[in-house]
Amino acid sequence: MEAAITVLASAQQRQAPLAVSPAAGTPELREALAQRYRQRGASRVTAEQVLVTAGAKTGLFALLSEMLQQGDDVLLPTPNWFGFYELVRRAGGMLRTLPLAAADNYALSPETLRARLTPATRLLIISNPNNPTGRVYSRAEWAALLAVTREFPQLWVLSDEIYEGICFGAEPVPTLLALPDPHQRHVVVSGFSKSLALAGWGVGCLVAPPALARRVAARLFGTGVAVPVLAQAAALAATQHAEAIGAGLCAQLLPTRHVLLSGLAALPGAATGVAPEGTYYVFADFTRFLDPGLPATEASAQLVRQLAAGGVEVVDGASCGAPGFARLSYAVPEAALRQALARMREVLAPLAV
């Protein structure tokens, strides 16, 4: 906020209009982002590979539109963010899901991935940390998966890392850019609204191999406007203080994280599960509360309506590829979260079987 105010005050003092950013973003922000990726182990990332976009979704659509041709095969391990479905469709791709299981903490083995890839698969999308599950894939897990993707030279690998700064595990979230990319096919999309506390400022970013980055920049120039310099000034300040901002967010979220996990564990029939390492969500298994007389997707929607009628809004897991689950956020005041859990118990207790 202060950085944006400084830019605005300078323009007022000079009685000059605000500067207009290049379509790819201001050089200062692009270099700061490249430097941060280099600090995270991606030693070869340069500013020319970094693009600043009007939110992560705009960047994703521009990227997918340049990557995909009509009918291209896209593989998405699920559960995953519901937005990918529509973005891939509008970019011309044909999305296939690769369902993962809560029972083994959504592990994705190299063998499972190899069995689902074909020479026609154009793109693999992985979210790390995952929205909605909070699963974090380690550097070793990434390395094992990339040993498989290297067998498919025409395959792009896209890592959605927008929650990378919100992590409660022993190790920081690895970036795909820090791993070997012999075919120059790795791409990362991120943003400032989650890990860097700039919700509402509309700033996203992506990092791609130079040739692809130039094509995406040309698309952004031809189809939209650059992110306002005020927002980019705020994003630059956030980038320069990213580690401190992330640590502060995690410290702020720890109490409500504990409240939500404890509250869910106290519900009827709750099984012992693995606490999510990333994001500020818990993807709760409510399959035991579903109406067995309905198809899973309909029963899941019914349960979400029942919770809403009881005063609790959740995201239906069916929208993420997992009917009967619900995405719950603990990025809320503790008092409101405790009230929501009490209301949830009132709705779910009579449904326990």
Number of C-alpha atoms within 10 A of each C-alpha: 14 10 17 18 13 14 17 17 12 14 14 12 8 8 9 10 10 14 11 14 17 16 20 25 23 20 16 13 22 24 19 19 25 23 20 18 19 16 11 15 16 19 15 12 22 20 17 18 22 28 27 31 29 22 20 22 20 19 25 25 18 21 25 21 19 15 18 19 14 12 13 17 22 22 22 19 18 24 27 24 19 18 11 17 18 13 19 20 15 14 21 18 24 19 21 16 15 15 15 19 12 17 9 10 16 19 15 19 13 17 11 13 18 15 8 12 20 13 11 12 19 23 25 21 19 23 27 24 27 27 27 28 31 26 23 28 21 15 17 10 14 19 15 14 18 20 13 14 21 17 12 18 13 16 23 22 21 22 22 24 23 25 26 24 23 26 24 21 12 7 11 16 23 21 21 24 21 17 16 14 15 9 13 17 18 22 22 23 23 25 28 24 19 18 26 25 17 17 13 10 19 20 25 24 25 25 28 24 19 16 11 18 21 17 15 26 23 14 17 22 14 10 9 12 15 18 23 19 19 21 19 27 22 22 30 21 17 21 19 15 12 19 15 14 18 21 16 14 20 20 12 12 20 14 13 21 23 12 16 21 16 12 17 19 15 13 16 16 14 13 11 7 14 11 17 23 22 27 29 28 21 25 23 20 19 20 17 16 21 25 17 10 8 11 11 17 18 16 20 26 19 17 24 22 16 16 20 15 12 16 14 19 18 15 17 24 28 19 20 22 20 23 22 25 30 27 21 21 19 21 16 13 11 16 9 12 21 16 12 19 19 13 17 21 18 13 20 19 13 10 14 13 10
